[in-house]
């Protein structure tokens, strides 16, 4: 269900219900109801949630387990892309990438996408 995915993504990206509510233009209690699967977001809101977390609508709907919208199956390519978008300070922090497993790299991608989302949110507030 969408609520389960929303709650999981929110915790992974370390954002609050209020953060998501502000982005979506809904109340934090609406986010709570979505996460409890007591209320379903409309289609426009589902798309906004997908955009916020950079996941596909199909992932939110449970139609696929592939989270990332990026069509590239190459985890190294996706990791490099998100790191480039964040800048050289992030690149230096991951000098051991060649020795990481694909699962560890997926975790790094998720972490970096969370950092990117927070930076974009900060820019919007300024």
PyMOL CGO cylinders between C-alpha atoms (Angstrom):
from pymol import cmd
from pymol.cgo import CYLINDER

trace = [
    CYLINDER, 0.00, 0.00, 0.00, 1.08, 3.56, -0.63, 0.3, 1, 1, 1, 1, 1, 1,
    CYLINDER, 1.08, 3.56, -0.63, 1.12, 4.39, 3.08, 0.3, 1, 1, 1, 1, 1, 1,
    CYLINDER, 1.12, 4.39, 3.08, 3.66, 1.69, 3.86, 0.3, 1, 1, 1, 1, 1, 1,
    CYLINDER, 3.66, 1.69, 3.86, 5.93, 2.85, 1.05, 0.3, 1, 1, 1, 1, 1, 1,
    CYLINDER, 5.93, 2.85, 1.05, 5.54, 6.49, 2.07, 0.3, 1, 1, 1, 1, 1, 1,
    CYLINDER, 5.54, 6.49, 2.07, 6.47, 5.79, 5.67, 0.3, 1, 1, 1, 1, 1, 1,
    CYLINDER, 6.47, 5.79, 5.67, 9.45, 3.67, 4.66, 0.3, 1, 1, 1, 1, 1, 1,
    CYLINDER, 9.45, 3.67, 4.66, 10.76, 6.26, 2.19, 0.3, 1, 1, 1, 1, 1, 1,
    CYLINDER, 10.76, 6.26, 2.19, 10.27, 9.05, 4.71, 0.3, 1, 1, 1, 1, 1, 1,
    CYLINDER, 10.27, 9.05, 4.71, 12.32, 7.22, 7.32, 0.3, 1, 1, 1, 1, 1, 1,
    CYLINDER, 12.32, 7.22, 7.32, 15.06, 6.32, 4.82, 0.3, 1, 1, 1, 1, 1, 1,
    CYLINDER, 15.06, 6.32, 4.82, 15.35, 9.94, 3.69, 0.3, 1, 1, 1, 1, 1, 1,
    CYLINDER, 15.35, 9.94, 3.69, 15.06, 11.16, 7.29, 0.3, 1, 1, 1, 1, 1, 1,
    CYLINDER, 15.06, 11.16, 7.29, 12.30, 13.69, 6.64, 0.3, 1, 1, 1, 1, 1, 1,
    CYLINDER, 12.30, 13.69, 6.64, 9.33, 14.49, 8.84, 0.3, 1, 1, 1, 1, 1, 1,
    CYLINDER, 9.33, 14.49, 8.84, 5.65, 14.21, 8.04, 0.3, 1, 1, 1, 1, 1, 1,
    CYLINDER, 5.65, 14.21, 8.04, 5.58, 18.02, 8.19, 0.3, 1, 1, 1, 1, 1, 1,
    CYLINDER, 5.58, 18.02, 8.19, 8.36, 18.24, 5.57, 0.3, 1, 1, 1, 1, 1, 1,
    CYLINDER, 8.36, 18.24, 5.57, 6.34, 16.12, 3.17, 0.3, 1, 1, 1, 1, 1, 1,
    CYLINDER, 6.34, 16.12, 3.17, 3.09, 17.88, 4.04, 0.3, 1, 1, 1, 1, 1, 1,
    CYLINDER, 3.09, 17.88, 4.04, 4.66, 21.28, 3.28, 0.3, 1, 1, 1, 1, 1, 1,
    CYLINDER, 4.66, 21.28, 3.28, 5.92, 20.01, -0.08, 0.3, 1, 1, 1, 1, 1, 1,
    CYLINDER, 5.92, 20.01, -0.08, 2.56, 18.48, -0.99, 0.3, 1, 1, 1, 1, 1, 1,
    CYLINDER, 2.56, 18.48, -0.99, 0.44, 21.34, 0.34, 0.3, 1, 1, 1, 1, 1, 1,
    CYLINDER, 0.44, 21.34, 0.34, -1.49, 19.12, 2.74, 0.3, 1, 1, 1, 1, 1, 1,
    CYLINDER, -1.49, 19.12, 2.74, -1.63, 18.87, 6.53, 0.3, 1, 1, 1, 1, 1, 1,
    CYLINDER, -1.63, 18.87, 6.53, 0.79, 16.71, 8.51, 0.3, 1, 1, 1, 1, 1, 1,
    CYLINDER, 0.79, 16.71, 8.51, -2.23, 14.78, 9.80, 0.3, 1, 1, 1, 1, 1, 1,
    CYLINDER, -2.23, 14.78, 9.80, -3.09, 13.87, 6.18, 0.3, 1, 1, 1, 1, 1, 1,
    CYLINDER, -3.09, 13.87, 6.18, 0.40, 12.36, 5.85, 0.3, 1, 1, 1, 1, 1, 1,
    CYLINDER, 0.40, 12.36, 5.85, -0.20, 10.42, 9.06, 0.3, 1, 1, 1, 1, 1, 1,
    CYLINDER, -0.20, 10.42, 9.06, -3.47, 9.08, 7.67, 0.3, 1, 1, 1, 1, 1, 1,
    CYLINDER, -3.47, 9.08, 7.67, -1.74, 8.09, 4.41, 0.3, 1, 1, 1, 1, 1, 1,
    CYLINDER, -1.74, 8.09, 4.41, 0.99, 6.26, 6.36, 0.3, 1, 1, 1, 1, 1, 1,
    CYLINDER, 0.99, 6.26, 6.36, -1.63, 4.43, 8.43, 0.3, 1, 1, 1, 1, 1, 1,
    CYLINDER, -1.63, 4.43, 8.43, -3.43, 3.44, 5.21, 0.3, 1, 1, 1, 1, 1, 1,
    CYLINDER, -3.43, 3.44, 5.21, -6.57, 5.10, 6.56, 0.3, 1, 1, 1, 1, 1, 1,
    CYLINDER, -6.57, 5.10, 6.56, -6.71, 7.54, 3.67, 0.3, 1, 1, 1, 1, 1, 1,
    CYLINDER, -6.71, 7.54, 3.67, -5.54, 7.35, 0.04, 0.3, 1, 1, 1, 1, 1, 1,
    CYLINDER, -5.54, 7.35, 0.04, -3.90, 10.32, -1.68, 0.3, 1, 1, 1, 1, 1, 1,
    CYLINDER, -3.90, 10.32, -1.68, -5.39, 11.48, -4.97, 0.3, 1, 1, 1, 1, 1, 1,
    CYLINDER, -5.39, 11.48, -4.97, -3.48, 10.83, -8.20, 0.3, 1, 1, 1, 1, 1, 1,
    CYLINDER, -3.48, 10.83, -8.20, -1.86, 14.27, -8.30, 0.3, 1, 1, 1, 1, 1, 1,
    CYLINDER, -1.86, 14.27, -8.30, -0.59, 13.80, -4.74, 0.3, 1, 1, 1, 1, 1, 1,
    CYLINDER, -0.59, 13.80, -4.74, 0.74, 10.33, -5.55, 0.3, 1, 1, 1, 1, 1, 1,
    CYLINDER, 0.74, 10.33, -5.55, 2.73, 11.84, -8.42, 0.3, 1, 1, 1, 1, 1, 1,
    CYLINDER, 2.73, 11.84, -8.42, 4.08, 14.58, -6.13, 0.3, 1, 1, 1, 1, 1, 1,
    CYLINDER, 4.08, 14.58, -6.13, 5.10, 11.96, -3.57, 0.3, 1, 1, 1, 1, 1, 1,
    CYLINDER, 5.10, 11.96, -3.57, 6.90, 10.04, -6.30, 0.3, 1, 1, 1, 1, 1, 1,
    CYLINDER, 6.90, 10.04, -6.30, 8.67, 13.22, -7.40, 0.3, 1, 1, 1, 1, 1, 1,
    CYLINDER, 8.67, 13.22, -7.40, 9.65, 14.12, -3.83, 0.3, 1, 1, 1, 1, 1, 1,
    CYLINDER, 9.65, 14.12, -3.83, 11.28, 10.74, -3.25, 0.3, 1, 1, 1, 1, 1, 1,
    CYLINDER, 11.28, 10.74, -3.25, 12.49, 10.27, -6.83, 0.3, 1, 1, 1, 1, 1, 1,
    CYLINDER, 12.49, 10.27, -6.83, 10.63, 6.99, -7.17, 0.3, 1, 1, 1, 1, 1, 1,
    CYLINDER, 10.63, 6.99, -7.17, 8.15, 5.76, -9.73, 0.3, 1, 1, 1, 1, 1, 1,
    CYLINDER, 8.15, 5.76, -9.73, 4.40, 5.83, -9.18, 0.3, 1, 1, 1, 1, 1, 1,
    CYLINDER, 4.40, 5.83, -9.18, 4.49, 2.10, -9.94, 0.3, 1, 1, 1, 1, 1, 1,
    CYLINDER, 4.49, 2.10, -9.94, 6.82, 1.63, -6.96, 0.3, 1, 1, 1, 1, 1, 1,
    CYLINDER, 6.82, 1.63, -6.96, 4.43, 3.53, -4.68, 0.3, 1, 1, 1, 1, 1, 1,
    CYLINDER, 4.43, 3.53, -4.68, 1.51, 1.46, -5.94, 0.3, 1, 1, 1, 1, 1, 1,
    CYLINDER, 1.51, 1.46, -5.94, 3.40, -1.79, -5.36, 0.3, 1, 1, 1, 1, 1, 1,
    CYLINDER, 3.40, -1.79, -5.36, 3.53, -2.69, -9.05, 0.3, 1, 1, 1, 1, 1, 1,
    CYLINDER, 3.53, -2.69, -9.05, 7.34, -2.93, -8.99, 0.3, 1, 1, 1, 1, 1, 1,
    CYLINDER, 7.34, -2.93, -8.99, 10.09, -3.27, -6.42, 0.3, 1, 1, 1, 1, 1, 1,
    CYLINDER, 10.09, -3.27, -6.42, 12.38, -1.03, -8.46, 0.3, 1, 1, 1, 1, 1, 1,
    CYLINDER, 12.38, -1.03, -8.46, 12.37, 2.19, -6.50, 0.3, 1, 1, 1, 1, 1, 1,
    CYLINDER, 12.37, 2.19, -6.50, 14.40, 4.55, -8.61, 0.3, 1, 1, 1, 1, 1, 1,
    CYLINDER, 14.40, 4.55, -8.61, 12.92, 6.36, -11.57, 0.3, 1, 1, 1, 1, 1, 1,
    CYLINDER, 12.92, 6.36, -11.57, 16.30, 6.22, -13.32, 0.3, 1, 1, 1, 1, 1, 1,
    CYLINDER, 16.30, 6.22, -13.32, 16.07, 3.66, -16.09, 0.3, 1, 1, 1, 1, 1, 1,
    CYLINDER, 16.07, 3.66, -16.09, 19.72, 2.73, -15.86, 0.3, 1, 1, 1, 1, 1, 1,
    CYLINDER, 19.72, 2.73, -15.86, 20.29, -0.74, -14.44, 0.3, 1, 1, 1, 1, 1, 1,
    CYLINDER, 20.29, -0.74, -14.44, 23.97, 0.00, -13.87, 0.3, 1, 1, 1, 1, 1, 1,
    CYLINDER, 23.97, 0.00, -13.87, 24.30, 0.80, -10.17, 0.3, 1, 1, 1, 1, 1, 1,
    CYLINDER, 24.30, 0.80, -10.17, 27.76, 2.30, -10.71, 0.3, 1, 1, 1, 1, 1, 1,
    CYLINDER, 27.76, 2.30, -10.71, 26.40, 4.69, -13.35, 0.3, 1, 1, 1, 1, 1, 1,
    CYLINDER, 26.40, 4.69, -13.35, 23.49, 5.78, -11.13, 0.3, 1, 1, 1, 1, 1, 1,
    CYLINDER, 23.49, 5.78, -11.13, 25.75, 6.23, -8.12, 0.3, 1, 1, 1, 1, 1, 1,
    CYLINDER, 25.75, 6.23, -8.12, 28.20, 8.34, -10.10, 0.3, 1, 1, 1, 1, 1, 1,
    CYLINDER, 28.20, 8.34, -10.10, 25.35, 10.46, -11.47, 0.3, 1, 1, 1, 1, 1, 1,
    CYLINDER, 25.35, 10.46, -11.47, 23.87, 11.32, -8.08, 0.3, 1, 1, 1, 1, 1, 1,
    CYLINDER, 23.87, 11.32, -8.08, 27.31, 12.00, -6.61, 0.3, 1, 1, 1, 1, 1, 1,
    CYLINDER, 27.31, 12.00, -6.61, 28.18, 14.34, -9.47, 0.3, 1, 1, 1, 1, 1, 1,
    CYLINDER, 28.18, 14.34, -9.47, 24.95, 16.25, -8.87, 0.3, 1, 1, 1, 1, 1, 1,
    CYLINDER, 24.95, 16.25, -8.87, 25.92, 16.80, -5.22, 0.3, 1, 1, 1, 1, 1, 1,
    CYLINDER, 25.92, 16.80, -5.22, 29.43, 18.08, -5.91, 0.3, 1, 1, 1, 1, 1, 1,
    CYLINDER, 29.43, 18.08, -5.91, 33.07, 17.33, -5.08, 0.3, 1, 1, 1, 1, 1, 1,
    CYLINDER, 33.07, 17.33, -5.08, 32.69, 17.40, -1.29, 0.3, 1, 1, 1, 1, 1, 1,
    CYLINDER, 32.69, 17.40, -1.29, 30.47, 14.31, -1.51, 0.3, 1, 1, 1, 1, 1, 1,
    CYLINDER, 30.47, 14.31, -1.51, 32.77, 12.57, -4.00, 0.3, 1, 1, 1, 1, 1, 1,
    CYLINDER, 32.77, 12.57, -4.00, 35.67, 12.72, -1.56, 0.3, 1, 1, 1, 1, 1, 1,
    CYLINDER, 35.67, 12.72, -1.56, 33.63, 11.05, 1.17, 0.3, 1, 1, 1, 1, 1, 1,
    CYLINDER, 33.63, 11.05, 1.17, 33.31, 7.79, -0.80, 0.3, 1, 1, 1, 1, 1, 1,
    CYLINDER, 33.31, 7.79, -0.80, 36.83, 6.88, -1.85, 0.3, 1, 1, 1, 1, 1, 1,
    CYLINDER, 36.83, 6.88, -1.85, 36.19, 3.14, -1.31, 0.3, 1, 1, 1, 1, 1, 1,
    CYLINDER, 36.19, 3.14, -1.31, 33.41, 2.75, -3.90, 0.3, 1, 1, 1, 1, 1, 1,
    CYLINDER, 33.41, 2.75, -3.90, 35.20, 0.11, -6.00, 0.3, 1, 1, 1, 1, 1, 1,
    CYLINDER, 35.20, 0.11, -6.00, 35.16, -2.27, -3.03, 0.3, 1, 1, 1, 1, 1, 1,
    CYLINDER, 35.16, -2.27, -3.03, 31.47, -1.79, -2.16, 0.3, 1, 1, 1, 1, 1, 1,
    CYLINDER, 31.47, -1.79, -2.16, 28.82, -4.37, -3.01, 0.3, 1, 1, 1, 1, 1, 1,
    CYLINDER, 28.82, -4.37, -3.01, 25.87, -3.36, -5.21, 0.3, 1, 1, 1, 1, 1, 1,
    CYLINDER, 25.87, -3.36, -5.21, 23.65, -3.38, -2.12, 0.3, 1, 1, 1, 1, 1, 1,
    CYLINDER, 23.65, -3.38, -2.12, 26.00, -0.99, -0.32, 0.3, 1, 1, 1, 1, 1, 1,
    CYLINDER, 26.00, -0.99, -0.32, 26.06, 1.24, -3.39, 0.3, 1, 1, 1, 1, 1, 1,
    CYLINDER, 26.06, 1.24, -3.39, 22.23, 1.25, -3.48, 0.3, 1, 1, 1, 1, 1, 1,
    CYLINDER, 22.23, 1.25, -3.48, 22.27, 2.39, 0.15, 0.3, 1, 1, 1, 1, 1, 1,
    CYLINDER, 22.27, 2.39, 0.15, 24.71, 5.17, -0.74, 0.3, 1, 1, 1, 1, 1, 1,
    CYLINDER, 24.71, 5.17, -0.74, 22.44, 6.26, -3.62, 0.3, 1, 1, 1, 1, 1, 1,
    CYLINDER, 22.44, 6.26, -3.62, 19.46, 6.44, -1.27, 0.3, 1, 1, 1, 1, 1, 1,
    CYLINDER, 19.46, 6.44, -1.27, 21.47, 8.44, 1.25, 0.3, 1, 1, 1, 1, 1, 1,
    CYLINDER, 21.47, 8.44, 1.25, 22.75, 10.88, -1.36, 0.3, 1, 1, 1, 1, 1, 1,
    CYLINDER, 22.75, 10.88, -1.36, 19.30, 11.32, -2.89, 0.3, 1, 1, 1, 1, 1, 1,
    CYLINDER, 19.30, 11.32, -2.89, 18.06, 12.24, 0.59, 0.3, 1, 1, 1, 1, 1, 1,
    CYLINDER, 18.06, 12.24, 0.59, 20.83, 14.82, 0.94, 0.3, 1, 1, 1, 1, 1, 1,
    CYLINDER, 20.83, 14.82, 0.94, 19.98, 16.18, -2.48, 0.3, 1, 1, 1, 1, 1, 1,
    CYLINDER, 19.98, 16.18, -2.48, 16.26, 16.47, -1.61, 0.3, 1, 1, 1, 1, 1, 1,
    CYLINDER, 16.26, 16.47, -1.61, 17.07, 18.34, 1.60, 0.3, 1, 1, 1, 1, 1, 1,
    CYLINDER, 17.07, 18.34, 1.60, 19.37, 20.76, -0.25, 0.3, 1, 1, 1, 1, 1, 1,
    CYLINDER, 19.37, 20.76, -0.25, 16.68, 21.43, -2.84, 0.3, 1, 1, 1, 1, 1, 1,
    CYLINDER, 16.68, 21.43, -2.84, 14.16, 22.02, -0.07, 0.3, 1, 1, 1, 1, 1, 1,
    CYLINDER, 14.16, 22.02, -0.07, 16.51, 24.50, 1.61, 0.3, 1, 1, 1, 1, 1, 1,
    CYLINDER, 16.51, 24.50, 1.61, 16.99, 26.37, -1.68, 0.3, 1, 1, 1, 1, 1, 1,
    CYLINDER, 16.99, 26.37, -1.68, 13.21, 26.71, -2.03, 0.3, 1, 1, 1, 1, 1, 1,
    CYLINDER, 13.21, 26.71, -2.03, 12.96, 28.22, 1.45, 0.3, 1, 1, 1, 1, 1, 1,
    CYLINDER, 12.96, 28.22, 1.45, 15.63, 30.84, 0.73, 0.3, 1, 1, 1, 1, 1, 1,
]
cmd.load_cgo(trace, "trace")
